[in-house]
Amino acid sequence: MKKIKTITLFLLICETLSAQAPLEFSYQAVIRDAAENLVASQIVGIKISILQGAAAVFEETHSITTTQFGVASLEIGSGSLVSGSLAAIDWTTGTYSIRTETDPAGGTTAQTADRRG
């Protein structure tokens, strides 16, 4: 009887811990201006879009201070929501890509870079 209870408890725990998509994930980029100079130790504006084909299914903005090496680190899913829902994305329905738009001056006038994946 004890084995049955243990097995039942194990199965219930496994069911509860089934795999789920994260609500946030890490993203890092080296920020350069139009002349390819590092944008170091400055506030930059970044807009992140997750695309399925050409359609944006999720968009958010961030205001990040770069490191002395021009690196911006952020958590996608923790920015200011523009549209969509990260939790509502069905990652099994095809290929998605990330579009980043960056304003090295810290505003919202952006330069675009697409990352397929």
C-alpha positions as CSV (number, residue, x, y, z in Angstrom):
1,M,0.0,0.0,0.0
2,K,2.9,2.4,0.8
3,K,4.3,1.8,-2.7
4,I,1.0,2.7,-4.3
5,K,0.8,5.9,-2.3
6,T,4.4,6.8,-3.2
7,I,3.9,6.1,-6.9
8,T,0.6,8.1,-6.9
9,L,2.3,11.0,-5.2
10,F,5.2,10.9,-7.7
11,L,2.8,10.9,-10.7
12,L,0.9,13.9,-9.2
13,I,4.1,15.8,-8.8
14,C,5.2,15.0,-12.4
15,E,1.9,16.2,-13.7
16,T,2.2,19.5,-11.8
17,L,5.8,20.0,-13.0
18,S,5.0,19.5,-16.7
19,A,7.1,21.7,-19.0
20,Q,5.9,25.2,-19.6
21,A,7.3,28.1,-21.7
22,P,9.1,30.7,-19.6
23,L,7.5,34.0,-19.0
24,E,10.8,35.8,-19.4
25,F,14.1,34.9,-21.0
26,S,17.5,36.6,-21.2
27,Y,18.8,38.6,-24.2
28,Q,22.1,40.4,-24.6
29,A,23.4,42.6,-27.4
30,V,26.4,44.8,-28.1
31,I,25.1,48.3,-29.0
32,R,26.7,50.3,-31.7
33,D,25.8,53.6,-33.3
34,A,25.3,54.2,-37.0
35,A,29.1,54.7,-37.4
36,E,29.7,51.3,-35.7
37,N,31.1,52.9,-32.5
38,L,30.3,51.2,-29.2
39,V,27.6,52.9,-27.2
40,A,29.2,52.4,-23.8
41,S,27.8,53.4,-20.4
42,Q,24.8,55.1,-21.8
43,I,21.0,54.7,-21.6
44,V,19.6,53.2,-24.8
45,G,16.0,52.5,-25.8
46,I,15.3,49.0,-27.1
47,K,12.1,47.6,-28.6
48,I,11.8,43.8,-28.8
49,S,9.4,42.2,-31.2
50,I,8.8,38.5,-31.5
51,L,7.6,37.7,-35.0
52,Q,5.9,34.8,-36.6
53,G,6.5,35.4,-40.3
54,A,6.1,39.1,-40.8
55,A,3.5,39.5,-38.0
56,A,4.5,40.7,-34.6
57,V,2.9,38.5,-31.9
58,F,4.6,40.3,-29.0
59,E,6.3,43.7,-28.6
60,E,7.8,45.5,-25.6
61,T,10.2,48.3,-24.9
62,H,13.1,48.6,-22.5
63,S,15.4,51.5,-21.3
64,I,18.7,49.9,-20.5
65,T,22.1,51.3,-19.5
66,T,24.9,49.6,-21.4
67,T,28.1,48.4,-19.8
68,Q,31.5,50.0,-20.4
69,F,31.8,47.5,-23.3
70,G,28.5,48.5,-24.9
71,V,26.6,45.4,-23.7
72,A,22.9,45.7,-23.0
73,S,21.3,42.8,-21.0
74,L,17.6,42.5,-20.5
75,E,14.9,40.0,-19.8
76,I,12.4,39.6,-22.7
77,G,9.0,39.6,-21.0
78,S,9.9,42.1,-18.3
79,G,9.7,45.3,-20.4
80,S,6.9,47.8,-21.0
81,L,4.3,45.9,-23.0
82,V,3.4,47.4,-26.4
83,S,1.2,44.5,-27.7
84,G,0.6,40.8,-27.4
85,S,1.4,38.4,-24.6
86,L,4.5,36.3,-24.2
87,A,2.6,33.7,-22.3
88,A,0.1,33.3,-25.2
89,I,2.7,32.4,-27.8
90,D,2.4,28.8,-28.9
91,W,6.0,28.0,-29.6
92,T,5.1,24.7,-31.3
93,T,3.3,26.4,-34.3
94,G,6.3,27.3,-36.4
95,T,9.4,29.4,-36.6
96,Y,9.7,32.6,-34.7
97,S,12.3,35.4,-34.9
98,I,13.3,38.3,-32.7
99,R,13.5,41.8,-34.1
100,T,15.4,44.4,-32.0
101,E,15.1,48.1,-32.6
102,T,17.6,50.2,-30.8
103,D,17.9,53.9,-30.2
104,P,21.5,54.6,-29.0
105,A,20.4,58.1,-27.9
106,G,18.0,56.5,-25.4
107,G,14.8,57.5,-27.1
108,T,12.4,55.7,-29.5
109,T,13.9,56.4,-32.9
110,A,15.2,52.9,-33.7
111,Q,17.6,51.0,-35.9
112,T,16.4,47.5,-36.7
113,A,18.2,44.2,-36.5
114,D,16.4,40.8,-37.1
115,R,17.6,37.6,-35.5
116,R,16.1,34.4,-36.9
117,G,15.6,31.3,-34.8
